[in-house]
Structures are given as structure tokens and as C-alpha cells.
Amino acid sequence: MWLNKAATALARRPQVLLPCCWRSVVRPGPSLRSSATLNSVCSRNFSRSSNLACSNEASADEQLEDDEDAEDGVEEDEKSFLDKYYDSKDRSRIISPDLSIKYMQSVAYRITYGDDPVWKHYRRNMKGGNLYIPKTRETCIKRGKVVTASPCPICRDEYLIIDYRNVALLHQFIDQYSGVLYDTYKTGLCQYQWRRLQIHIEKAKDYGLLDVDVVPHYHDLQLYKS
């Protein structure tokens, strides 16, 4: 019964009809909705593709610039290395003690020095000749370069490295009869290399690579017998 009353109430309800132009404005048709959706999707996809293409081009340009910078850096490194290698006064290159030991056993060392010590044919460039022999300079190398016209026997050869393992080089500065270290007035070493030589000779003695001279002590056996 109540269903019939509801149906009659809906049937008596007045219907409001809108003009056709209003209907299209208020609620667009399916064709307009589909075209708007298609346009938005197309514009969105186009914007994404264009952004992706721009980003790919930018990354490619950055990669090319990085490659060019890397090539320039390699060329500069090679050039700087060759300049330092052929510069006779450059001492920035690090020479290991093992390489120095191999150099002293090579043919190049034999041709340069023979069987003589490295300081034997060295002559100091000083005023006054032999009348007054001043103290040797503090150092021959400053800021990785030889700054003197006549460097000491160690500083002039970049492959001569004072080290406690390089026993053959240490023996050249020790008197074979007394075991005393030669003075700088005889060898011509600068003060810096002289101090390093003293340190590494003591270190070689501690490691047992050099003989240690012991002062002999003489005891009177008669004192023990009495």
C-alpha cells in the first residue's frame, strides 16, 4: 500500500526541463568528454616525452664535456710528468730504497762512478780555494728542486737514497779501518744529508746490517787470582 503512495507522489512531482543549450553547458556529452580526455592525455604524454628527450640530450652533453675534461687532464698529466722527468733539477719524484739499491748494482752506476765512492771526484764550489774551508750548506734541495749550482754528492744524483737497507752506500762514508764516519769537509755532504746519514747508520747497526765496533777491555788476571 505504501509503495503505491510513493509511486503516485513521484508521478505528481513536476518535471523541470532545461533548454538544449543549457544541457550541453552543464553536462557535456560523451563525445566532448572523450575529446577533452584525449587532448589532456596527449598533452601530458607529449610533455613527458619532450622532457625526457631534453634530459637525454642534456646528459649526453654533460657526458661529452666530462670525457673532454678527462682527456685534457690526462694530456696535462703526461706533459707535466715528462717535464719533471727530463728536468735535471727536479727532485719531486719519490725514489724507493729498493730502486736505489738496484741502481747501485746497475751498469749505469758502474759507468758513472766505477769502483770509487760517490764523493771521491766531487769538488766544492767555494771562494778562497783551500785556504779557508767553510761549513757545508744546510741543504741543496728546496721545494722539490735543486737550488744550488754544485749540489752535494747525494743531492746531485736523484737515485742515491740514504737508507739503512742501502748498506753499500753507507759503507762509502765509513772508514774501513777505524769505523769512524767521514766528516763533511771530506765528503762534501750538505748538513741535511749528513744528519740523515748518521741516523740511518745507527739504525742499520740496530738491525744488525752493519758491524758494531766494541771498545776492547783488558783485565788483569792476577787481580782475580789474588
SVG drawing of the C-alpha trace seen along z (x, -y; Angstrom):
<svg xmlns="http://www.w3.org/2000/svg" viewBox="-2 -34 151 51">
<polyline fill="none" stroke="black" stroke-width="0.4" points="0.0,0.0 2.8,-2.4 4.5,-1.5 1.5,-2.8 1.5,-6.1 5.2,-6.6 4.7,-5.9 1.8,-8.3 3.8,-11.0 6.6,-10.7 4.2,-10.8 2.6,-14.0 6.1,-15.7 6.6,-18.4 9.5,-17.9 11.8,-20.8 13.0,-20.7 16.2,-22.6 16.9,-24.0 19.2,-22.1 22.0,-24.8 21.9,-24.6 22.2,-20.9 25.4,-21.0 26.9,-23.6 26.0,-22.0 26.9,-18.4 28.9,-17.9 28.2,-15.0 30.3,-11.8 31.9,-13.0 33.1,-16.2 34.3,-14.4 36.2,-11.8 37.9,-14.5 38.9,-16.6 40.3,-13.5 42.2,-12.6 43.6,-16.1 44.8,-16.1 46.3,-12.6 48.1,-13.6 49.4,-16.8 50.6,-15.0 52.3,-12.3 53.8,-14.9 55.2,-16.9 56.7,-13.9 58.3,-12.7 59.7,-16.2 61.1,-16.5 62.7,-13.0 64.3,-13.9 65.6,-17.2 67.0,-15.4 68.7,-12.8 70.3,-15.5 71.5,-17.3 73.0,-14.1 74.7,-13.4 76.2,-16.9 77.4,-16.6 79.0,-13.2 80.8,-14.6 82.1,-17.5 83.3,-15.1 85.1,-13.0 86.8,-16.1 87.8,-17.3 89.2,-13.8 91.2,-13.7 92.6,-17.2 93.5,-16.1 95.4,-13.0 97.3,-15.1 98.3,-17.6 99.4,-14.9 101.5,-13.3 103.1,-16.6 103.8,-17.5 105.3,-14.1 107.6,-14.4 108.6,-17.9 109.6,-16.6 111.3,-13.5 113.6,-15.4 114.2,-18.2 117.7,-17.5 117.0,-19.7 113.6,-18.3 113.5,-16.2 109.8,-15.8 109.8,-12.3 109.8,-9.7 112.5,-7.1 112.1,-4.0 115.1,-2.5 114.7,0.8 115.1,-1.1 118.2,-2.9 119.7,0.5 119.1,1.8 120.6,-1.3 123.8,-0.8 124.1,2.7 123.4,1.5 125.7,0.8 124.8,-2.9 126.2,-3.3 129.4,-1.5 129.9,-3.7 129.3,-6.9 131.2,-6.2 133.2,-3.0 134.6,-1.4 135.2,-4.7 132.9,-6.2 130.3,-8.7 132.1,-11.6 135.7,-11.0 135.6,-13.1 133.3,-15.8 134.7,-19.3 133.0,-22.0 132.3,-25.4 133.5,-27.8 135.5,-31.0 139.1,-31.1 140.2,-27.7 141.8,-25.5 142.9,-28.5 139.6,-28.6 137.1,-25.6 133.7,-26.8 131.0,-24.6 128.8,-22.9 125.4,-24.3 122.3,-23.4 120.5,-21.7 120.8,-21.6 117.0,-21.0 114.2,-23.4 110.6,-23.0 111.4,-19.9 114.2,-21.5 118.0,-21.7 118.7,-25.4 122.5,-25.3 125.0,-25.2 127.1,-22.5 124.9,-20.1 126.4,-17.6 127.2,-14.0 123.8,-12.7 121.6,-15.5 123.0,-15.7 122.0,-12.1 118.3,-11.5 118.7,-7.7 121.1,-7.8 118.8,-7.4 120.3,-7.2 118.5,-4.3 119.5,-1.8 118.9,1.0 121.2,-0.5 124.3,0.8 126.6,0.4 126.0,-3.3 126.5,-3.6 129.9,-1.8 131.2,-4.5 131.0,-7.1 132.6,-4.9 136.3,-4.4 137.0,-0.7 139.9,-0.7 138.5,-2.7 134.8,-2.6 134.5,-6.3 132.1,-8.3 133.8,-10.7 133.4,-14.4 131.6,-16.7 134.8,-18.5 136.0,-15.4 132.8,-14.1 131.1,-17.4 127.6,-16.3 125.2,-19.0 124.1,-19.2 120.6,-17.7 122.1,-14.6 124.8,-14.4 122.2,-14.2 120.2,-11.6 123.4,-9.6 124.1,-9.5 120.5,-8.4 120.4,-5.6 123.9,-4.3 122.8,-3.9 119.6,-2.3 121.5,0.2 123.6,1.1 120.5,1.7 119.1,4.0 122.5,5.9 123.2,4.8 126.5,3.0 129.2,4.2 129.4,2.5 132.9,1.7 133.2,2.7 135.8,1.0 138.2,3.7 138.6,4.1 141.8,5.7 141.6,7.4 144.5,8.3 144.1,11.9 146.5,11.5 143.8,9.5 141.4,12.4 143.9,14.9 144.9,12.9"/>
</svg>
